[in-house]
Amino acid sequence: MTRNENNKAKTTVIRTLNTLLVLIIILLVFIIASINTLWAPFTVNGPSMENTFFSDDKIIIVKRGYTLDYGDIIVFNRSDVDRKVIKRVIALPNDHIRYSKIEKAWYRNGEKLIENYVKEEYSDSYLSSTSTDIDIYSALTSQEGLLVNEGEIFVLGDNRNDSYDSHSYGAISQESIIGKYLFKY
């Protein structure tokens, strides 16, 4: 190989490496910029979502461009306790949600929910008038159930016997939602 050909080969390698370096930098800038705008990391705290998630599990949530459906897992702000919480969507706006203490089962719009993700059978004291706001308790245990208002959703933890959720404090505002679960890492 001549000296001129050798210099051309070196120049081509250097250009390729420079192009690759620029692409890596652009990718890193995009990833860093997308944190807090498109997606965000979240660390699970507490037992309320066992056996789906355990305390200290790390997940990624998507913050924009998602739709909510039954069974989705979301992270939202609980302003009354100033912290982020993770729960499962059980009812959407205009749904009626009801708990049957006799059957130990939830009903949405008159249909019994099949919840294979729930950690264990409900305890006898799961939904009681002493652990729940009395108006919420009355609505949830009535024949019609609690109506989820427009702009709200009803959420429950998967570890129902050890979760402070909508069965205690009612539906949450959709405006409080930070994001929807995407994957665990």
Buried (B, 14 or more C-beta within 10 A) or exposed (E): EEEEEEEEEEEEEEEEEEEEEEEEEEEEEEEEEEEEEBBBEBEBBBBBBBEBBEEEBEBBBBBEEBEBEEEBBBBBBBEEEEEBBBBBBBBBBEBBBBBBBEEBBBBBEEEEBEBEEBBEEBEEEBBEEEEBBEEBBEBBBEEEBBBBEEEBBBBBBBBBBBBBBBBBBBBBEBEBBBBBBBEEE
